[in-house]
Every structure is written in structure tokens, then in C-alpha cells.
Amino acid sequence: MADVKKESKEIVKGILLAIILYFIIQISLVFATGVDDPVSVVISGSMDHRGYDFDQWWEMKGEEYSLFGITKDDFLSYEYKDGFSRGDILLITDIAVQDIKVGDVIVFSRGEDTIPIVHRVVSISYYEDEYYFITKGDYNPIADNFQTDGVPGINEQNVLGEVSGILPEVGKITLFFRGAF
């Protein structure tokens, strides 16, 4: 009986330690990255290259990017040129909107949506002292048609950060538990 009680105490201690460590890591990441939600699991296929090597993917999708003046060489120079797959974990960090460039992968919200969107910037405009970003999921056939107050693009105020790291496939367990796998 004493062993069961002792084991139960150890299990509870282990669970409490895990919870405390989780919060310490989460708070540390928030401070280190400068964003409220520094980790995101890719849940859609909009940035997925579907297993194609880059040349095959570009053969299918390159024309969509040429509409924005983006060449194959331009795209090859972009970070995350091979996109993301469902289940990848992304590290999100803060970025000054004036530092965002075409080809960067940003994370943004559309106000009422609770799930942030992760897409590549294909065009940038500046209107009435604010930046607007036209974005596109690498696998989507067309650019996003978001508008802010009649201006095409995501307003700078909706940018949550940029992707600055990836852990491939580590988040698949999250998708499994969400029933989305």
C-alpha cells in the first residue's frame, strides 16, 4: 500500500514538473521571439510542395509567380523555397514590417480568424503610411484576395511575425489528436 502511495506522489510530481517546464519554455520563447505565439503547427496544405523536387514544383507553379515578377532564380534564393508540410512545427519571430521582403513567409491574422495564416509575400505596397502585403500559399493556384479597408493585401497591423525556423513533421502528433491527420 505504501508503494502505491509513493508511486502516486512521484507521478503527480512528474506531471507538475512537466507542466512547470512547459510554461517556463513557453514564456522563454515568448521573450526570445517577441511574439505571443512563437510556435505553430502547419495544419493545411497551402504551403506544401507535395513531394515534388524544386524543378518539378516550379514547372507546375512558376507561372503563378511570374505574374508578380518573381523568377525561378528569385524563388531559389528565398528561405523556405521548398515550403512546409502538414505537421511541420514553425518557429515564429517578430519582424519590423519595413523589413519584410517579397519571398518572406509571414504569419498573419485576418481579425476575426483565430487560426493564423502562414503564406509567402509576393507583392508589397505602401498606402497612406502603411504597408500592405499580397500573399500566396505556395500550393494555392492564386494569390490571396484579402483586402483591408478596400486596399488589396494584408495590412501591416495584421502581421504577427515571420517564420524563422522549422521542425519537420514533429507536429503530426498534434494533428492526430485534433483528428486532422
N, C-alpha and C positions, 0 to 999 in steps of 0.2 A: 504494500500500500504506500509506503514511504517513497519507493522508487517511482511510482506513478505520479505522486505529488511533485517530486523533484523534477521529473521529466516534463511535467506540465509547466512548471515555473521556467524551465530552460526554453521551452517552445515559446512561451509568452515573451521572455526576454529577447529571443531571437527575432520575433515578429516586431517588437518595439524597436529594436536596434535597426532592423531593415527599414522601418518607417522613418526613423530619425535620419538615417543615412540618405534615404531618398530625398527628404526635404533639404538636407544640407547640400546635396549635389544640385538639386533644382535651384535653390537660392544662389549657389555659387555660379551656376550657368547664367542665371538672370543678370547677375552683376557683371560677369565676364563678357557677355554678348551684348548687353544693353537693350535687350528686348524682353517682353513679358513672357512669351512662349518660345524659348530658344530651340526646342526640339519638335519636329513634326514628322509624322509618318505619311508617306505618299499613299493615298487611298484611291486615286484614279489613274487612268492610263493616258492622260493627256500629254504627258512628257515622255512617254515610253517610246523607244525606238524598235520595239517588238523583236529584238534579237538580230536585227539586220546590222551588218557592219556599216561603218560610216558611208562608204561609197554607195552601197545599195540603198541606204536610207536617203541619201542626198538625191539619188536618181529619182526616187519617188516624190520627195518633198521639196527639193531645191527650188522649183518654180514658184512655190508659195512664198519663199523668202526673197526671191528676185523682185517681187512686187514692191519690196521695201528697200531695194538697192543692196541687199545682202548677197554677197558672192560665196561660193564654196570656200575660198581661201579665208574670207572673213569668218565664216562659221567654224572652220577648223581652228581658228585662233581663240574661239570662245571657251571659257571654262564650262565644263559640263556639256561639251559638244555631243556627248552620247546620251543625253537626257537622264531620266530616272525611271525606275520600275516600281510598280506597286509593291509596297513593303519596305522600300528603302527608307532609312531614317535620315532626315536632313537637319543639319545644324544651321540655325538662323541667327544672323548677327545684324546689328544696327548699321545703317548706311545713311550718309547725308544725301538727300535727293539730288543735289547738284553733282554728286559723284557717280550717279547711275549712268551707265553707257548702254548703247544698243548691244545686245548679246548677253547682258547680265540676266541672271534668273532672280526675279524678285518675288517676295511674298506680300500679298495684299488682301485687303478685305473689301467687300462691297457694301459696307454699312450694316445692313440687316442680316447678312450671312454670318453664321457662327464659325464656319469652316473656312480657313484662309485658303487662298488660291496661290499656286506656285506656277508661274509662267515666265517665258523669256521676253525681254523687251525687244521689240522690233522697230519702234519709232518713238521719238521724244519730241514734244512740242512745249512751247512756253507761251502762256496766255495770261494776261493780266497778273503778272508777277507770280505765277505758279506753274509748276511742271505738270505735264500730263504724259502718261506712258501708255502707248499702244502695246499690248502684249499678245502672245500666242503660245499655246501649248504646242510642243514640237510635233506631236502626232495629229493635232487638230487640223482640219483642212483649211480653215480661215482664221484670221486674227480675231481676237475677242472684240465684240462690238460694244464694250462698256462706254458709257458716257457719264460725265459729271456736269450737271447744270448745262447741258447741251453741247459741251465740249468733248470731242472724242478722246477716250483714254481714261486711265485711272488717275485720279487727282493725287498729287503728292501726299496729301493728308491721309490717304488710304494705304500708303506703303507701310508695311510692318517691318520689313528688313530685306536682307538678301541671303541667298543660300551661300554658305561658306564652307560646308563640309558635308560628306555623305558616308553613311554606313550601309553598304548594300545589303538588302534583304533582311536585316536584323529585325525590322518591324513586322515581319509576316505573322508573328505570334499575335500581335495586336489586331491585325486584320482577321485572324482566325477567331479570336474572342469576340470581335464585333460582328461576326457572321458575314464578313465581307470578303472572305478568301475563296 
